[in-house]
Amino acid sequence: ERAAEDVCGAAYDMAQTDKGFRASIAHLSKKEQAEAISQHAKDAAYKAARAEDLVKIGILRRLCVKGKLAGVQEWAENFLDSGEKLLVFGWHRDVVEGLAETLHAEYIDGGTPGPRRMALVDKFQNDPECKVLVLNIQTGGIGLTLTGTSHVAFVEYPWNESLVEQAEGRAYMR
């Protein structure tokens, strides 16, 4: 409750000092200005609360995927026993790193330099011993040709479905 009061107070203070907002209500009476400032503060507080909810959801998503890493490892090991190659996609950097460690695989994420990315792609495409590659959906899902397999697994999903389609398409570019 105290945090909500702090957010509302901060939003009210921002509304008071926001020059653009103040200019937009300058033509109003003092009473109307006070009402507008109050509404502006309420709107800002609502947006802040929604942002806080999204952060909490993100934390829960991370916890959920970490809880299924052992199952993913078992499934992937069973799949890889078939001799087929596999692309595994995740969203959060720590999840991608954890998957790579769990699956004893290389990974590509936003911190992977361009030359290293291309070397890992080449290895996955051409080395029969390289059976699995773990990728961040945003980084590995666009602009890479990974047709060394048509098998793709998603361990977690982004908010945007088109990113999933784009990532999946890396294995089907013909």
Salt bridges, closest charged atoms under 4 A:
GLU5 OE1 - ARG2 NH1 3.68
ASP6 OD1 - ARG2 NH1 3.37
GLU52 OE2 - LYS56 NZ 3.47
GLU84 OE1 - HIS151 NE2 3.34
ASP94 OD1 - ARG62 NE 3.16
ASP94 OD2 - LYS66 NZ 3.12
GLU106 OE1 - ARG116 NH2 2.66
ASP109 OD2 - ARG93 NE 3.33
GLU156 OE1 - HIS92 ND1 2.98
